[in-house]
Amino acid sequence: MYNYYFAFASKSFFLHQEPIEEILRERIQHYESCKKEIDFWFVLNPSFLSSLDYYTINFDRSNQSFAAIVSSDEQFIQWLKLRLVFVYTGKFKSHLLFLPC
């Protein structure tokens, strides 16, 4: 089983209100300098969100598109929550290796 952690918010929040491109670019540079394999993905309209109870209860999916940053590194997602504040975090398990496509 693979464990994945995520931070999600509206697509508009990630793409227009926060410098997410800059944050992820800096993270990639850090990983490269440490020779660490990239273990996170930025996903538009992630299908796994629809299976989460709190997502279906608290969010009206018809009015917005969502995006998520998914990682196998729980600490990275916790850091994102502290950095971005207005994101929701969670986790899921999968028998399959996460591929965002």
The first five atom37 places (N, CA, C, CB, O) and aatype in JSON, in Angstrom:
{
  "aatype": [12, 18, 2, 18, 18, 13, 0, 13, 0, 15, 11, 15, 13, 13, 10, 8, 5, 6, 14, 9, 6, 6, 9, 10, 1, 6, 1, 9, 5, 8, 18, 6, 15, 4, 11, 11, 6, 9, 3, 13, 17, 13, 19, 10, 2, 14, 15, 13, 10, 15, 15, 10, 3, 18, 18, 16, 9, 2, 13, 3, 1, 15, 2, 5, 15, 13, 0, 0, 9, 19, 15, 15, 3, 6, 5, 13, 9, 5, 17, 10, 11, 10, 1, 10, 19, 13, 19, 18, 16, 7, 11, 13, 11, 15, 8, 10, 10, 13, 10, 14, 4],
  "atom_mask": [
    [1, 1, 1, 1, 1],
    [1, 1, 1, 1, 1],
    [1, 1, 1, 1, 1],
    [1, 1, 1, 1, 1],
    [1, 1, 1, 1, 1],
    [1, 1, 1, 1, 1],
    [1, 1, 1, 1, 1],
    [1, 1, 1, 1, 1],
    [1, 1, 1, 1, 1],
    [1, 1, 1, 1, 1],
    [1, 1, 1, 1, 1],
    [1, 1, 1, 1, 1],
    [1, 1, 1, 1, 1],
    [1, 1, 1, 1, 1],
    [1, 1, 1, 1, 1],
    [1, 1, 1, 1, 1],
    [1, 1, 1, 1, 1],
    [1, 1, 1, 1, 1],
    [1, 1, 1, 1, 1],
    [1, 1, 1, 1, 1],
    [1, 1, 1, 1, 1],
    [1, 1, 1, 1, 1],
    [1, 1, 1, 1, 1],
    [1, 1, 1, 1, 1],
    [1, 1, 1, 1, 1],
    [1, 1, 1, 1, 1],
    [1, 1, 1, 1, 1],
    [1, 1, 1, 1, 1],
    [1, 1, 1, 1, 1],
    [1, 1, 1, 1, 1],
    [1, 1, 1, 1, 1],
    [1, 1, 1, 1, 1],
    [1, 1, 1, 1, 1],
    [1, 1, 1, 1, 1],
    [1, 1, 1, 1, 1],
    [1, 1, 1, 1, 1],
    [1, 1, 1, 1, 1],
    [1, 1, 1, 1, 1],
    [1, 1, 1, 1, 1],
    [1, 1, 1, 1, 1],
    [1, 1, 1, 1, 1],
    [1, 1, 1, 1, 1],
    [1, 1, 1, 1, 1],
    [1, 1, 1, 1, 1],
    [1, 1, 1, 1, 1],
    [1, 1, 1, 1, 1],
    [1, 1, 1, 1, 1],
    [1, 1, 1, 1, 1],
    [1, 1, 1, 1, 1],
    [1, 1, 1, 1, 1],
    [1, 1, 1, 1, 1],
    [1, 1, 1, 1, 1],
    [1, 1, 1, 1, 1],
    [1, 1, 1, 1, 1],
    [1, 1, 1, 1, 1],
    [1, 1, 1, 1, 1],
    [1, 1, 1, 1, 1],
    [1, 1, 1, 1, 1],
    [1, 1, 1, 1, 1],
    [1, 1, 1, 1, 1],
    [1, 1, 1, 1, 1],
    [1, 1, 1, 1, 1],
    [1, 1, 1, 1, 1],
    [1, 1, 1, 1, 1],
    [1, 1, 1, 1, 1],
    [1, 1, 1, 1, 1],
    [1, 1, 1, 1, 1],
    [1, 1, 1, 1, 1],
    [1, 1, 1, 1, 1],
    [1, 1, 1, 1, 1],
    [1, 1, 1, 1, 1],
    [1, 1, 1, 1, 1],
    [1, 1, 1, 1, 1],
    [1, 1, 1, 1, 1],
    [1, 1, 1, 1, 1],
    [1, 1, 1, 1, 1],
    [1, 1, 1, 1, 1],
    [1, 1, 1, 1, 1],
    [1, 1, 1, 1, 1],
    [1, 1, 1, 1, 1],
    [1, 1, 1, 1, 1],
    [1, 1, 1, 1, 1],
    [1, 1, 1, 1, 1],
    [1, 1, 1, 1, 1],
    [1, 1, 1, 1, 1],
    [1, 1, 1, 1, 1],
    [1, 1, 1, 1, 1],
    [1, 1, 1, 1, 1],
    [1, 1, 1, 1, 1],
    [1, 1, 1, 0, 1],
    [1, 1, 1, 1, 1],
    [1, 1, 1, 1, 1],
    [1, 1, 1, 1, 1],
    [1, 1, 1, 1, 1],
    [1, 1, 1, 1, 1],
    [1, 1, 1, 1, 1],
    [1, 1, 1, 1, 1],
    [1, 1, 1, 1, 1],
    [1, 1, 1, 1, 1],
    [1, 1, 1, 1, 1],
    [1, 1, 1, 1, 1]
  ],
  "atom_positions": [
    [[0.84, -1.18, 0.0], [0.0, 0.0, 0.0], [0.89, 1.25, 0.0], [-0.96, 0.0, 1.22], [1.9, 1.31, 0.7]],
    [[0.5, 2.2, -0.79], [1.21, 3.49, -0.83], [0.4, 4.51, -0.04], [1.44, 3.97, -2.32], [-0.83, 4.56, -0.15]],
    [[1.08, 5.33, 0.75], [0.44, 6.42, 1.47], [0.7, 7.72, 0.74], [0.94, 6.51, 2.94], [1.83, 8.02, 0.35]],
    [[-0.37, 8.49, 0.55], [-0.26, 9.79, -0.11], [-0.92, 10.85, 0.76], [-0.89, 9.76, -1.51], [-1.91, 10.59, 1.44]],
    [[-0.37, 12.02, 0.71], [-0.87, 13.16, 1.46], [-1.14, 14.27, 0.46], [0.14, 13.63, 2.57], [-0.48, 14.35, -0.57]],
    [[-2.1, 15.11, 0.77], [-2.45, 16.14, -0.21], [-2.9, 17.42, 0.47], [-3.54, 15.64, -1.14], [-3.35, 17.43, 1.62]],
    [[-2.75, 18.5, -0.29], [-3.3, 19.81, 0.07], [-4.13, 20.23, -1.13], [-2.16, 20.87, 0.42], [-3.64, 20.22, -2.26]],
    [[-5.38, 20.59, -0.89], [-6.19, 21.02, -2.03], [-6.92, 22.31, -1.71], [-7.18, 19.93, -2.41], [-7.19, 22.65, -0.56]],
    [[-7.23, 23.01, -2.79], [-7.96, 24.27, -2.72], [-8.56, 24.5, -4.11], [-7.02, 25.49, -2.28], [-8.44, 23.66, -5.0]],
    [[-9.21, 25.62, -4.26], [-9.75, 25.91, -5.58], [-8.6, 26.13, -6.56], [-10.69, 27.16, -5.54], [-7.52, 26.58, -6.19]],
    [[-8.85, 25.79, -7.79], [-7.86, 26.0, -8.84], [-7.47, 27.48, -8.91], [-8.41, 25.52, -10.21], [-6.3, 27.8, -9.09]],
    [[-8.44, 28.35, -8.77], [-8.19, 29.79, -8.8], [-7.24, 30.22, -7.69], [-9.52, 30.56, -8.69], [-6.35, 31.04, -7.9]],
    [[-7.43, 29.66, -6.5], [-6.55, 29.99, -5.37], [-5.11, 29.63, -5.69], [-7.01, 29.26, -4.1], [-4.21, 30.44, -5.52]],
    [[-4.9, 28.41, -6.16], [-3.54, 27.97, -6.46], [-2.92, 28.74, -7.62], [-3.52, 26.49, -6.77], [-1.74, 29.08, -7.57]],
    [[-3.69, 29.0, -8.64], [-3.11, 29.59, -9.85], [-3.07, 31.11, -9.87], [-3.86, 29.12, -11.02], [-2.27, 31.7, -10.59]],
    [[-3.95, 31.76, -9.08], [-4.02, 33.22, -9.16], [-3.75, 33.95, -7.85], [-5.37, 33.62, -9.66], [-3.31, 35.1, -7.87]],
    [[-4.0, 33.32, -6.72], [-3.87, 34.02, -5.45], [-2.59, 33.68, -4.71], [-5.03, 33.7, -4.59], [-2.14, 34.46, -3.87]],
    [[-2.0, 32.54, -4.99], [-0.77, 32.12, -4.32], [0.33, 31.87, -5.35], [-1.01, 30.86, -3.47], [0.05, 31.46, -6.47]],
    [[1.57, 32.11, -4.95], [2.69, 31.88, -5.89], [3.08, 30.4, -5.93], [3.9, 32.74, -5.49], [4.24, 30.06, -5.69]],
    [[2.12, 29.52, -6.24], [2.37, 28.09, -6.17], [3.44, 27.64, -7.15], [1.1, 27.33, -6.43], [4.22, 26.74, -6.85]],
    [[3.5, 28.26, -8.32], [4.53, 27.9, -9.28], [5.92, 28.15, -8.69], [4.36, 28.69, -10.6], [6.82, 27.32, -8.82]],
    [[6.09, 29.28, -8.06], [7.37, 29.62, -7.44], [7.7, 28.66, -6.3], [7.36, 31.07, -6.93], [8.84, 28.22, -6.17]],
    [[6.72, 28.35, -5.47], [6.92, 27.44, -4.34], [7.37, 26.07, -4.83], [5.63, 27.31, -3.5], [8.31, 25.49, -4.3]],
    [[6.69, 25.55, -5.85], [7.04, 24.22, -6.37], [8.37, 24.23, -7.1], [5.95, 23.72, -7.3], [9.12, 23.26, -7.02]],
    [[8.67, 25.31, -7.8], [9.96, 25.42, -8.49], [11.1, 25.41, -7.45], [10.02, 26.72, -9.36], [12.11, 24.74, -7.65]],
    [[10.94, 26.15, -6.35], [11.96, 26.16, -5.3], [12.11, 24.79, -4.67], [11.62, 27.2, -4.23], [13.21, 24.36, -4.34]],
    [[10.99, 24.09, -4.5], [11.04, 22.75, -3.93], [11.79, 21.79, -4.86], [9.61, 22.22, -3.66], [12.58, 20.97, -4.41]],
    [[11.54, 21.9, -6.15], [12.25, 21.06, -7.13], [13.75, 21.34, -7.08], [11.71, 21.31, -8.56], [14.56, 20.41, -7.1]],
    [[14.12, 22.61, -7.02], [15.54, 22.96, -6.93], [16.17, 22.38, -5.67], [15.73, 24.48, -6.96], [17.3, 21.9, -5.7]],
    [[15.45, 22.44, -4.56], [15.94, 21.87, -3.3], [16.14, 20.36, -3.45], [14.95, 22.17, -2.14], [17.17, 19.83, -3.03]],
    [[15.17, 19.67, -4.03], [15.29, 18.23, -4.23], [16.48, 17.9, -5.12], [14.0, 17.67, -4.84], [17.22, 16.96, -4.84]],
    [[16.66, 18.67, -6.18], [17.78, 18.42, -7.08], [19.11, 18.61, -6.36], [17.69, 19.33, -8.3], [20.04, 17.84, -6.56]],
    [[19.21, 19.65, -5.53], [20.46, 19.9, -4.81], [20.75, 18.8, -3.79], [20.4, 21.26, -4.12], [21.91, 18.53, -3.48]],
    [[19.71, 18.17, -3.26], [19.86, 17.07, -2.3], [19.88, 15.71, -2.99], [18.73, 17.11, -1.27], [19.99, 14.67, -2.33]],
    [[19.76, 15.73, -4.32], [19.69, 14.49, -5.12], [18.55, 13.6, -4.64], [21.03, 13.73, -5.04], [18.7, 12.38, -4.52]],
    [[17.43, 14.22, -4.37], [16.23, 13.51, -3.94], [15.25, 13.43, -5.1], [15.58, 14.2, -2.7], [15.08, 14.4, -5.84]],
    [[14.61, 12.29, -5.25], [13.63, 12.1, -6.31], [12.37, 12.91, -6.02], [13.28, 10.6, -6.46], [11.94, 13.0, -4.87]],
    [[11.79, 13.51, -7.05], [10.56, 14.29, -6.91], [9.45, 13.36, -6.44], [10.17, 14.99, -8.26], [9.19, 12.32, -7.05]],
    [[8.79, 13.73, -5.36], [7.73, 12.89, -4.78], [6.44, 13.69, -4.6], [8.18, 12.31, -3.42], [5.65, 13.41, -3.69]],
    [[6.23, 14.67, -5.46], [4.99, 15.44, -5.39], [4.52, 15.8, -6.78], [5.19, 16.71, -4.54], [5.3, 15.84, -7.73]],
    [[3.2, 16.06, -6.88], [2.58, 16.38, -8.16], [1.53, 17.46, -7.95], [1.95, 15.12, -8.8], [0.86, 17.49, -6.92]],
    [[1.39, 18.34, -8.91], [0.32, 19.33, -8.92], [-0.74, 18.81, -9.88], [0.83, 20.78, -9.35], [-0.45, 18.58, -11.05]],
    [[-1.95, 18.61, -9.38], [-2.99, 17.94, -10.16], [-4.21, 18.85, -10.25], [-3.37, 16.57, -9.54], [-4.73, 19.31, -9.23]],
    [[-4.67, 19.1, -11.47], [-5.9, 19.86, -11.68], [-7.08, 18.9, -11.67], [-5.85, 20.65, -13.02], [-7.01, 17.81, -12.25]],
    [[-8.16, 19.29, -11.02], [-9.39, 18.48, -10.94], [-9.12, 17.03, -10.55], [-10.12, 18.52, -12.27], [-9.49, 16.11, -11.28]],
    [[-8.46, 16.81, -9.41], [-8.12, 15.44, -9.01], [-9.38, 14.61, -8.73], [-7.22, 15.46, -7.78], [-10.24, 15.04, -7.96]],
    [[-9.46, 13.46, -9.33], [-10.65, 12.62, -9.18], [-10.76, 12.01, -7.79], [-10.64, 11.52, -10.23], [-11.87, 11.69, -7.35]],
    [[-9.65, 11.84, -7.08], [-9.73, 11.21, -5.75], [-10.5, 12.06, -4.74], [-8.34, 10.95, -5.23], [-10.99, 11.54, -3.75]],
    [[-10.61, 13.37, -4.98], [-11.32, 14.23, -4.02], [-12.8, 13.85, -3.91], [-11.19, 15.69, -4.43], [-13.4, 14.01, -2.85]],
    [[-13.38, 13.37, -4.99], [-14.81, 13.05, -4.95], [-15.12, 11.88, -4.03], [-15.3, 12.75, -6.34], [-16.27, 11.7, -3.64]],
    [[-14.13, 11.09, -3.7], [-14.36, 9.95, -2.81], [-14.2, 10.3, -1.33], [-13.42, 8.83, -3.17], [-14.43, 9.45, -0.47]],
    [[-13.82, 11.52, -1.03], [-13.62, 11.92, 0.36], [-14.91, 12.46, 0.96], [-12.52, 12.98, 0.47], [-15.56, 13.31, 0.36]],
    [[-15.28, 11.98, 2.12], [-16.54, 12.37, 2.76], [-16.65, 13.87, 2.98], [-16.69, 11.66, 4.08], [-17.66, 14.47, 2.61]],
    [[-15.64, 14.47, 3.57], [-15.76, 15.89, 3.88], [-15.8, 16.75, 2.62], [-14.61, 16.34, 4.77], [-16.37, 17.84, 2.62]],
    [[-15.2, 16.26, 1.55], [-15.24, 17.01, 0.29], [-16.66, 17.06, -0.25], [-14.29, 16.37, -0.75], [-17.14, 18.13, -0.63]],
    [[-17.33, 15.95, -0.28], [-18.67, 15.92, -0.85], [-19.67, 16.64, 0.04], [-19.12, 14.48, -1.06], [-20.68, 17.15, -0.44]],
    [[-19.4, 16.69, 1.33], [-20.31, 17.36, 2.26], [-20.11, 18.88, 2.25], [-20.11, 16.82, 3.67], [-21.08, 19.62, 2.21]],
    [[-18.88, 19.33, 2.28], [-18.59, 20.74, 2.5], [-18.34, 21.57, 1.25], [-17.41, 20.86, 3.36], [-18.21, 22.79, 1.35]],
    [[-18.27, 20.97, 0.08], [-17.92, 21.72, -1.11], [-18.92, 21.51, -2.22], [-16.54, 21.35, -1.57], [-19.35, 20.39, -2.49]],
    [[-19.27, 22.58, -2.85], [-20.16, 22.53, -4.0], [-19.28, 22.41, -5.24], [-21.1, 23.79, -4.08], [-18.7, 23.4, -5.69]],
    [[-19.17, 21.21, -5.79], [-18.28, 20.96, -6.92], [-18.78, 21.6, -8.21], [-18.11, 19.49, -7.12], [-17.99, 21.77, -9.14]],
    [[-20.03, 21.94, -8.29], [-20.57, 22.46, -9.55], [-20.08, 23.87, -9.86], [-22.08, 22.45, -9.5], [-20.08, 24.28, -11.03]],
    [[-19.67, 24.62, -8.86], [-19.3, 26.01, -9.08], [-17.8, 26.27, -9.23], [-19.81, 26.83, -7.97], [-17.41, 27.35, -9.66]],
    [[-16.95, 25.3, -8.88], [-15.53, 25.55, -8.95], [-14.76, 24.32, -9.37], [-15.02, 26.05, -7.63], [-15.23, 23.18, -9.26]],
    [[-13.58, 24.58, -9.85], [-12.63, 23.52, -10.13], [-11.61, 23.51, -9.01], [-11.93, 23.71, -11.53], [-11.28, 24.56, -8.44]],
    [[-11.13, 22.34, -8.69], [-10.15, 22.22, -7.62], [-8.82, 21.76, -8.17], [-10.65, 21.26, -6.54], [-8.73, 21.24, -9.28]],
    [[-7.8, 21.95, -7.36], [-6.46, 21.47, -7.68], [-5.87, 20.94, -6.38], [-5.56, 22.61, -8.31], [-6.29, 21.31, -5.29]],
    [[-4.9, 20.07, -6.53], [-4.26, 19.49, -5.35], [-2.78, 19.3, -5.59], [-4.91, 18.14, -4.98], [-2.32, 19.13, -6.72]],
    [[-2.05, 19.35, -4.5], [-0.65, 18.97, -4.51], [-0.63, 17.66, -3.73], [0.31, 20.09, -3.88], [-1.02, 17.61, -2.56]],
    [[-0.16, 16.61, -4.38], [-0.13, 15.28, -3.79], [1.32, 14.9, -3.6], [-0.89, 14.23, -4.69], [2.16, 15.16, -4.46]],
    [[1.62, 14.27, -2.46], [3.0, 13.88, -2.18], [3.02, 12.63, -1.32], [3.76, 15.03, -1.48], [2.06, 12.32, -0.61]],
    [[4.11, 11.92, -1.38], [4.32, 10.81, -0.46], [5.03, 11.29, 0.81], [5.15, 9.69, -1.14], [5.28, 10.51, 1.72]],
    [[5.34, 12.57, 0.87], [6.04, 13.19, 2.0], [5.05, 13.99, 2.85], [7.2, 14.1, 1.51], [4.65, 15.09, 2.48]],
    [[4.66, 13.42, 3.98], [3.68, 14.08, 4.85], [4.18, 15.42, 5.37], [3.34, 13.17, 6.03], [3.4, 16.37, 5.47]],
    [[5.45, 15.52, 5.68], [6.0, 16.78, 6.2], [5.92, 17.9, 5.17], [7.44, 16.59, 6.64], [5.69, 19.05, 5.54]],
    [[6.11, 17.59, 3.91], [5.99, 18.61, 2.87], [4.56, 19.15, 2.83], [6.38, 18.02, 1.5], [4.37, 20.36, 2.71]],
    [[3.57, 18.29, 2.92], [2.18, 18.73, 2.89], [1.86, 19.55, 4.15], [1.22, 17.53, 2.78], [1.13, 20.54, 4.06]],
    [[2.38, 19.15, 5.28], [2.19, 19.94, 6.51], [2.81, 21.32, 6.36], [2.8, 19.22, 7.74], [2.22, 22.32, 6.77]],
    [[3.99, 21.39, 5.77], [4.64, 22.68, 5.52], [3.8, 23.54, 4.59], [6.05, 22.47, 4.93], [3.65, 24.75, 4.82]],
    [[3.24, 22.92, 3.53], [2.37, 23.67, 2.61], [1.17, 24.24, 3.34], [1.91, 22.77, 1.46], [0.77, 25.38, 3.09]],
    [[0.59, 23.47, 4.25], [-0.58, 23.94, 5.01], [-0.19, 25.17, 5.82], [-1.12, 22.82, 5.94], [-0.96, 26.14, 5.87]],
    [[0.96, 25.16, 6.44], [1.42, 26.32, 7.2], [1.74, 27.5, 6.3], [2.65, 25.95, 8.03], [1.46, 28.64, 6.65]],
    [[2.3, 27.22, 5.14], [2.71, 28.28, 4.19], [1.51, 28.91, 3.49], [3.66, 27.7, 3.15], [1.47, 30.13, 3.32]],
    [[0.54, 28.08, 3.09], [-0.57, 28.58, 2.29], [-1.83, 28.87, 3.1], [-0.9, 27.59, 1.23], [-2.68, 29.64, 2.64]],
    [[-1.98, 28.3, 4.27], [-3.07, 28.49, 5.21], [-4.44, 28.06, 4.66], [-3.13, 29.93, 5.63], [-5.1, 27.21, 5.27]],
    [[-4.88, 28.62, 3.55], [-6.24, 28.37, 3.06], [-6.33, 27.16, 2.14], [-6.74, 29.59, 2.33], [-6.94, 27.22, 1.08]],
    [[-5.72, 26.07, 2.56], [-5.84, 24.8, 1.85], [-6.34, 23.75, 2.83], [-4.47, 24.37, 1.21], [-6.18, 23.89, 4.05]],
    [[-6.93, 22.74, 2.3], [-7.39, 21.61, 3.11], [-6.41, 20.47, 2.87], [-8.87, 21.2, 2.75], [-5.94, 20.27, 1.75]],
    [[-6.12, 19.74, 3.92], [-5.17, 18.64, 3.8], [-5.83, 17.32, 4.17], [-3.94, 18.9, 4.68], [-6.86, 17.29, 4.85]],
    [[-5.23, 16.26, 3.72], [-5.72, 14.94, 4.04], [-4.76, 13.89, 3.52], [0.0, 0.0, 0.0], [-3.65, 14.19, 3.1]],
    [[-5.22, 12.65, 3.57], [-4.38, 11.56, 3.09], [-5.26, 10.46, 2.53], [-3.48, 11.01, 4.23], [-6.45, 10.38, 2.82]],
    [[-4.65, 9.63, 1.72], [-5.33, 8.45, 1.21], [-4.3, 7.36, 0.96], [-6.13, 8.78, -0.09], [-3.1, 7.63, 0.83]],
    [[-4.78, 6.14, 0.88], [-3.93, 5.0, 0.59], [-4.34, 4.42, -0.76], [-4.03, 3.92, 1.71], [-5.5, 4.49, -1.16]],
    [[-3.36, 3.86, -1.43], [-3.63, 3.27, -2.73], [-2.74, 2.03, -2.92], [-3.4, 4.3, -3.87], [-1.6, 1.99, -2.46]],
    [[-3.29, 1.05, -3.59], [-2.49, -0.12, -3.96], [-1.58, 0.21, -5.14], [-3.41, -1.32, -4.3], [-0.61, -0.5, -5.41]],
    [[-1.91, 1.28, -5.83], [-1.18, 1.67, -7.03], [-0.29, 2.86, -6.76], [-2.14, 1.98, -8.15], [-0.59, 3.7, -5.92]],
    [[0.79, 2.93, -7.48], [1.66, 4.09, -7.45], [0.89, 5.25, -8.07], [3.01, 3.83, -8.2], [0.34, 5.11, -9.16]],
    [[0.85, 6.39, -7.4], [0.08, 7.53, -7.89], [0.72, 8.1, -9.14], [-0.02, 8.62, -6.81], [1.9, 8.45, -9.17]],
    [[-0.08, 8.17, -10.17], [0.32, 8.81, -11.42], [-0.75, 9.84, -11.74], [0.5, 7.77, -12.6], [-1.9, 9.46, -11.93]],
    [[-0.43, 11.11, -11.8], [-1.43, 12.16, -11.94], [-2.16, 12.21, -13.27], [-0.8, 13.44, -11.7], [-3.16, 12.92, -13.36]],
    [[-1.73, 11.53, -14.28], [-2.36, 11.61, -15.6], [-3.69, 10.9, -15.62], [-1.45, 11.01, -16.66], [-4.36, 10.87, -16.66]]
  ]
}
